[in-house]
Amino acid sequence: MKKLNTITIALLLSSFCSVAQTKLILIRPADSKTWGYANEKGIMVISPQFAKAFSFSEDGLAVNYDVNEKKYCFINTKGEKLNTEVTELKLKLDVTFGIISVLDYEGFFDGLAAVNVDKKWGFLNTKGRFAIQPKYTDIKSFSEGFASVKLDDKIFFIDKIGKEYYIKTKEQVLSLSKFTNGLASFKTKDGKHGFIDKEGTIIIQPIYKSVGYFVKGLAWVKTFDDLIGYINTTGEMVIKPQFTGGKNFEDTGILAQVKTDKEWFYINSKGTPVKLKYENKDVGDFSEGFAWVKINEKRGFINTIGEIVIQPNFDAVKEFHNGYAAVKIGEHWGLINSRGEVAIPIEFGGIRDLEIIK
């Protein structure tokens, strides 16, 4: 028998992982008021039956509302309820940029879901059992294996078995963000922001008025002169503070939106302005290397150098997620892939992002 070489083994493993992945999207037929779940071809795998439904996490569980029992629950990819130690799920609202989206509740992240029992927060595992008992006065979802928690007036972070890590500083910590690129930002009592690693060691001293998240090794920071620049994960200022506004780099790390006076524009990771040939109001945020562009009231997509890669044939679009984007023509929604090909026919009443379950 011939021995398999390294390349052959890698290809076999890659093929197996690809087969093992499940792709599901929350979708509502045009003639229905209830939501169901379809695969990437638009074939329903869980029939439309949910008045309130939410996307699957990569752990294979989704939050749903049981109309008969009038309470929230988790379901698996077969539509079966997850039995939990909690008789009535109380979940965290999904908060983005300080705005509460009433359409979303936080479910599972990194294999754990935040739940509230008697006004205390803990975490359930994917079997519905408590991995971390409810004892915290507030928590944030897990990211990169850690979650920030609050116990009375102390803020620190825990790992997935509940081990506690405290920030190595004498200053009182008022808030702690999620981890990205191995670092989390924190805010001190006097309103200064810095970054710690997963041991609680301060890597970047709290000297900034506010900060963003690290994306591909860069994060925006605002000085107390109210100017925004970008630092790397060692704290080195790689794009000097010169902007009056700024956003995190998009997920590929190629471009970030910044502002001088009243004008928004893009820069690359060296701080060089990038002209995309379109007015800022006609271009959306980048995701997975694509941004929507509006031309003659229709929308398509451009790449990070401003080339139109998907023609503006749609009345509305959503950002790319896991290689697909929702698009709308008239009153109906469908799904396209990154080549602009229709993956799910544009005939549905509502659609969310396609999620990959690992």
C-alpha positions as CSV (number, residue, x, y, z in Angstrom):
1,M,0.0,0.0,0.0
2,K,1.3,3.5,-0.9
3,K,1.9,6.0,1.8
4,L,-0.1,9.2,1.6
5,N,2.0,12.2,1.3
6,T,1.5,15.4,3.3
7,I,-0.3,17.2,0.4
8,T,-2.8,14.3,-0.1
9,I,-3.6,14.2,3.6
10,A,-4.1,18.0,3.7
11,L,-6.5,17.8,0.7
12,L,-8.4,14.9,2.3
13,L,-8.8,16.8,5.6
14,S,-9.8,19.9,3.7
15,S,-12.4,17.9,1.8
16,F,-13.7,16.4,5.0
17,C,-14.0,19.7,6.7
18,S,-15.9,21.2,3.7
19,V,-18.3,18.3,3.7
20,A,-18.8,18.5,7.5
21,Q,-19.8,22.2,7.4
22,T,-23.5,23.0,7.3
23,K,-24.7,26.3,5.8
24,L,-28.1,27.7,7.0
25,I,-29.9,30.9,6.5
26,L,-32.9,32.4,8.2
27,I,-35.6,33.0,5.6
28,R,-39.2,34.0,5.3
29,P,-41.4,33.0,2.3
30,A,-43.1,35.9,0.5
31,D,-46.6,34.6,1.5
32,S,-45.8,33.8,5.1
33,K,-45.5,35.7,8.4
34,T,-43.3,33.0,9.9
35,W,-39.6,32.2,9.5
36,G,-37.7,29.0,8.7
37,Y,-34.2,27.9,7.7
38,A,-32.9,27.0,4.3
39,N,-29.5,25.8,3.0
40,E,-27.3,27.8,0.6
41,K,-29.5,26.7,-2.3
42,G,-32.7,28.0,-0.8
43,I,-34.1,24.6,0.1
44,M,-36.0,24.7,3.3
45,V,-34.5,22.3,5.9
46,I,-36.6,23.6,8.9
47,S,-40.1,24.7,7.8
48,P,-41.3,28.2,8.4
49,Q,-42.9,28.0,11.8
50,F,-41.3,30.7,14.0
51,A,-42.8,34.1,14.6
52,K,-39.5,35.3,16.1
53,A,-36.4,33.6,15.0
54,F,-32.6,34.3,14.9
55,S,-29.6,33.1,13.0
56,F,-27.6,30.0,13.9
57,S,-24.3,30.3,15.7
58,E,-21.3,28.2,14.4
59,D,-22.1,25.9,17.3
60,G,-25.2,24.8,15.6
61,L,-27.8,26.4,17.9
62,A,-30.2,29.3,17.3
63,V,-32.4,31.3,19.5
64,N,-36.1,31.0,18.8
65,Y,-39.4,32.1,20.4
66,D,-41.9,29.3,21.3
67,V,-45.3,30.9,20.7
68,N,-47.2,28.2,22.5
69,E,-45.1,28.3,25.7
70,K,-44.5,32.1,25.2
71,K,-40.8,31.9,26.0
72,Y,-37.4,31.7,24.2
73,C,-35.5,28.5,23.6
74,F,-32.6,27.1,21.6
75,I,-33.0,24.8,18.6
76,N,-30.5,22.6,16.8
77,T,-30.1,22.2,13.0
78,K,-33.0,19.7,13.0
79,G,-35.4,22.1,14.6
80,E,-35.3,20.2,17.9
81,K,-35.4,22.1,21.2
82,L,-32.3,22.0,23.4
83,N,-33.2,20.9,26.9
84,T,-31.6,23.3,29.4
85,E,-31.1,23.7,33.1
86,V,-32.9,27.0,32.9
87,T,-36.7,26.8,32.7
88,E,-37.1,30.2,31.2
89,L,-34.2,31.7,29.1
90,K,-33.4,35.3,29.8
91,L,-30.7,36.3,27.2
92,K,-28.7,39.4,26.5
93,L,-29.8,41.9,23.9
94,D,-27.4,42.3,21.0
95,V,-25.8,45.7,21.3
96,T,-23.9,47.2,18.4
97,F,-22.3,50.7,18.7
98,G,-24.5,51.4,21.6
99,I,-27.7,50.8,19.7
100,I,-30.0,48.0,20.8
101,S,-31.3,45.9,17.9
102,V,-34.7,44.5,18.9
103,L,-34.3,41.9,16.3
104,D,-31.4,40.1,17.9
105,Y,-30.6,38.3,21.1
106,E,-27.2,37.0,21.8
107,G,-26.9,33.2,21.6
108,F,-23.8,31.0,21.6
109,F,-20.3,32.4,21.1
110,D,-17.3,30.1,21.5
111,G,-19.6,27.3,22.6
112,L,-21.2,29.3,25.5
113,A,-24.4,31.3,25.9
114,A,-25.0,34.0,28.4
115,V,-28.2,33.6,30.5
116,N,-29.7,35.3,33.5
117,V,-31.1,33.6,36.5
118,D,-32.5,35.6,39.5
119,K,-30.7,38.7,38.2
120,K,-27.3,37.0,38.0
121,W,-25.5,36.0,34.8
122,G,-23.8,32.7,33.9
123,F,-23.0,30.6,30.8
124,L,-24.7,27.5,29.4
125,N,-22.7,25.0,27.3
126,T,-24.1,23.5,24.0
127,K,-25.6,20.6,26.0
128,G,-27.8,23.1,27.9
129,R,-25.9,22.7,31.2
130,F,-24.2,25.4,33.2
131,A,-20.5,25.6,32.4
132,I,-20.2,28.7,34.6
133,Q,-22.8,29.2,37.3
134,P,-24.8,32.4,37.4
135,K,-23.2,34.7,39.9
136,Y,-22.1,37.8,37.9
137,T,-23.9,41.1,37.9
138,D,-23.1,41.6,34.2
139,I,-21.2,39.8,31.5
140,K,-20.2,40.1,27.8
141,S,-20.2,37.2,25.4
142,F,-17.1,35.1,24.9
143,S,-14.5,36.0,22.3
144,E,-11.2,34.3,21.7
145,G,-11.9,32.0,24.6
146,F,-12.5,34.8,27.2
147,A,-15.4,37.0,28.4
148,S,-15.4,40.1,30.5
149,V,-17.6,40.0,33.7
150,K,-18.7,42.2,36.5
151,L,-19.1,41.1,40.1
152,D,-20.4,43.8,42.3
153,D,-18.0,46.7,41.6
154,K,-15.1,44.6,40.1
155,I,-14.6,44.1,36.4
156,F,-12.3,41.3,35.2
157,F,-12.4,38.4,32.7
158,I,-12.9,34.7,32.8
159,D,-11.9,31.7,30.6
160,K,-14.3,29.0,29.5
161,I,-13.9,27.0,32.7
162,G,-14.6,30.0,34.8
163,K,-11.1,30.8,35.9
164,E,-10.8,34.5,36.8
165,Y,-8.2,36.9,35.5
166,Y,-7.7,40.4,37.0
167,I,-6.1,43.4,35.3
168,K,-2.7,44.1,36.8
169,T,-3.3,47.7,37.8
170,K,-4.0,49.6,40.9
171,E,-6.5,51.8,39.1
172,Q,-10.2,51.1,39.2
173,V,-11.4,49.5,35.9
174,L,-14.9,50.7,34.7
175,S,-15.2,48.6,31.6
176,L,-13.5,45.9,29.6
177,S,-14.1,45.0,25.9
178,K,-14.0,41.7,24.1
179,F,-10.7,40.3,22.9
180,T,-9.5,40.8,19.3
181,N,-6.1,40.0,18.0
182,G,-5.3,38.8,21.6
183,L,-5.9,42.2,23.2
184,A,-8.9,43.8,25.0
185,S,-9.4,47.4,25.8
186,F,-10.2,48.7,29.3
187,K,-11.3,52.0,30.7
188,T,-10.1,53.4,34.0
189,K,-12.0,55.6,36.5
190,D,-10.5,58.8,35.2
191,G,-11.7,58.0,31.6
192,K,-8.5,56.7,30.1
193,H,-8.3,53.7,27.8
194,G,-5.6,51.1,27.3
195,F,-5.2,47.4,26.3
196,I,-4.4,44.2,28.2
197,D,-3.4,40.7,27.1
198,K,-5.1,37.5,28.2
199,E,-3.0,37.3,31.4
200,G,-4.3,40.7,32.5
201,T,-1.0,42.4,31.8
202,I,-1.2,45.9,30.5
203,I,0.4,45.9,27.0
204,I,-0.7,49.4,26.0
205,Q,-0.9,52.0,28.8
206,P,-4.2,53.8,29.4
207,I,-3.4,57.1,27.8
208,Y,-6.2,57.5,25.3
209,K,-9.6,59.2,25.4
210,S,-11.2,56.3,23.5
211,V,-10.2,53.3,21.4
212,G,-11.5,50.9,18.9
213,Y,-10.9,47.2,18.2
214,F,-7.9,45.6,16.7
215,V,-8.4,44.3,13.2
216,K,-5.4,42.6,11.5
217,G,-3.1,44.2,14.0
218,L,-4.4,47.8,13.9
219,A,-6.8,49.8,16.1
220,W,-7.9,53.4,16.1
221,V,-7.2,55.5,19.2
222,K,-8.4,59.0,20.1
223,T,-5.9,61.3,21.9
224,F,-7.0,63.9,24.5
225,D,-6.6,66.5,21.7
226,D,-9.6,64.8,20.0
227,L,-7.5,63.5,17.1
228,I,-7.7,59.9,15.8
229,G,-4.7,57.8,14.7
230,Y,-4.0,54.0,14.5
231,I,-1.7,51.9,16.7
232,N,-0.4,48.3,16.3
233,T,-0.6,45.6,19.0
234,T,2.6,46.8,20.6
235,G,1.2,50.3,21.0
236,E,3.3,51.9,18.3
237,M,1.5,54.7,16.5
238,V,1.7,53.7,12.9
239,I,-0.7,56.3,11.5
240,K,-0.3,59.5,13.4
241,P,-3.3,61.2,15.0
242,Q,-4.7,63.6,12.4
243,F,-8.3,62.7,11.8
244,T,-11.5,64.1,13.5
245,G,-13.3,60.8,13.1
246,G,-12.3,57.2,12.4
247,K,-13.6,53.6,12.3
248,N,-12.1,50.2,12.7
249,F,-10.4,48.7,9.7
250,E,-12.7,46.5,7.7
251,D,-12.3,42.7,8.2
252,T,-9.6,42.2,5.6
253,G,-7.5,45.0,7.2
254,I,-7.1,46.8,3.9
255,L,-9.2,49.9,4.4
256,A,-10.6,52.1,7.2
257,Q,-12.9,55.1,7.0
258,V,-11.6,58.3,8.5
259,K,-12.8,61.9,8.6
260,T,-11.2,65.3,8.4
261,D,-13.6,68.2,9.2
262,K,-16.8,67.1,7.5
263,E,-15.4,64.8,4.8
264,W,-15.2,61.0,5.2
265,F,-12.8,59.0,3.0
266,Y,-10.8,55.8,3.1
267,I,-7.1,55.1,4.0
268,N,-5.0,52.0,3.7
269,S,-3.0,50.4,6.5
270,K,-0.1,52.9,5.9
271,G,-2.5,55.9,6.3
272,T,-2.5,56.8,2.6
273,P,-5.8,58.1,1.3
274,V,-7.5,55.7,-1.2
275,K,-9.9,57.3,-3.8
276,L,-12.8,54.9,-4.7
277,K,-14.2,57.2,-7.5
278,Y,-17.6,57.4,-5.7
279,E,-18.9,59.9,-3.1
280,N,-18.8,58.6,0.4
281,K,-22.6,58.7,0.7
282,D,-22.9,56.3,-2.2
283,V,-20.6,53.6,-0.7
284,G,-21.3,51.4,2.2
285,D,-18.9,49.8,4.7
286,F,-16.6,47.0,3.5
287,S,-17.1,43.4,4.5
288,E,-15.1,40.5,3.2
289,G,-13.5,42.8,0.6
290,F,-16.8,44.2,-0.8
291,A,-18.8,47.3,-0.2
292,W,-22.1,48.2,-1.8
293,V,-22.2,51.1,-4.2
294,K,-25.2,53.1,-5.3
295,I,-25.4,54.2,-8.9
296,N,-28.6,55.7,-10.4
297,E,-30.6,54.5,-7.3
298,K,-29.5,50.9,-7.8
299,R,-26.9,49.0,-5.8
300,G,-24.1,46.7,-6.6
301,F,-20.7,46.0,-5.1
302,I,-17.1,47.3,-5.5
303,N,-13.8,45.8,-4.3
304,T,-11.2,47.6,-2.2
305,I,-9.7,49.4,-5.2
306,G,-13.0,50.8,-6.3
307,E,-13.8,48.4,-9.2
308,I,-17.4,47.4,-9.8
309,V,-17.3,43.6,-9.4
310,I,-21.1,43.1,-9.1
311,Q,-23.3,45.3,-11.3
312,P,-25.8,47.6,-9.6
313,N,-28.9,45.7,-10.4
314,F,-30.6,45.7,-7.0
315,D,-32.9,47.9,-5.1
316,A,-31.3,47.0,-1.7
317,V,-28.4,44.9,-0.5
318,K,-26.8,43.8,2.8
319,E,-23.1,43.3,3.5
320,F,-21.3,40.1,2.5
321,H,-21.1,37.5,5.2
322,N,-19.5,34.1,4.9
323,G,-19.2,34.6,1.1
324,Y,-22.8,35.6,0.4
325,A,-24.9,38.8,0.5
326,A,-28.7,39.3,0.6
327,V,-30.1,41.3,-2.2
328,K,-33.5,42.8,-3.0
329,I,-35.4,43.4,-6.2
330,G,-38.8,45.0,-5.8
331,E,-40.4,43.5,-2.6
332,H,-38.4,40.2,-2.7
333,W,-35.1,39.1,-1.2
334,G,-32.6,36.5,-2.3
335,L,-28.9,35.7,-2.0
336,I,-25.9,36.1,-4.2
337,N,-22.4,34.7,-4.0
338,S,-19.1,36.7,-4.3
339,R,-19.2,36.3,-8.1
340,G,-22.7,38.0,-8.3
341,E,-24.4,34.7,-9.1
342,V,-27.9,34.1,-7.6
343,A,-27.5,31.4,-5.0
344,I,-31.0,31.6,-3.6
345,P,-33.8,32.9,-5.9
346,I,-35.0,36.5,-5.3
347,E,-38.5,35.5,-4.3
348,F,-38.6,35.6,-0.4
349,G,-40.2,38.1,1.9
350,G,-37.3,38.3,4.3
351,I,-33.7,37.0,4.6
352,R,-30.8,37.2,7.1
353,D,-27.1,36.4,6.8
354,L,-26.0,32.9,5.9
355,E,-24.2,31.2,8.7
356,I,-21.6,28.4,8.6
357,I,-22.0,25.7,11.3
358,K,-18.8,23.9,12.2
